[in-house]
Amino acid sequence: MSLHIGSEIKKVFDDSGMKVQAFADKINYSRQNVNGIFKRSSLDTDLLIKISTVLNHDFFSHYKLDLNFFEEPSEDYKIIKKESGYSISVMINVNDAKKGKEILELIGLK
């Protein structure tokens, strides 16, 4: 699945009732460049933060991962952890509380 973030921004913008010039002013872009944003399939993170703030919408939530790929740790990992005392840390940002609880249960922390 390929996300076209410009189209997603356009939908939220249209629903906001904001005028193009007002939006352009708030993100420090020209009117013409705003229309270009709506056509882009990807954006710079800083710009996406600014747009998310102005439109009061978390566009980063559109980039969700399907986290149904968990496997038990390999025997090699278990041996390395036992013998070295080291483990691997992984940070996962989960927007869905239910999924978060499932992940904690899967890794044995809940």
Secondary structure, DSSP 4 states (H G I P E B T S, - for coil): ----HHHHHHHHHHHHT--HHHHHHHTT--HHHHHHHHH-S---HHHHHHHHHHHT--GGGGS--------PPPHHHHHHHHHH----------S-HHHHHHHHHHTT--
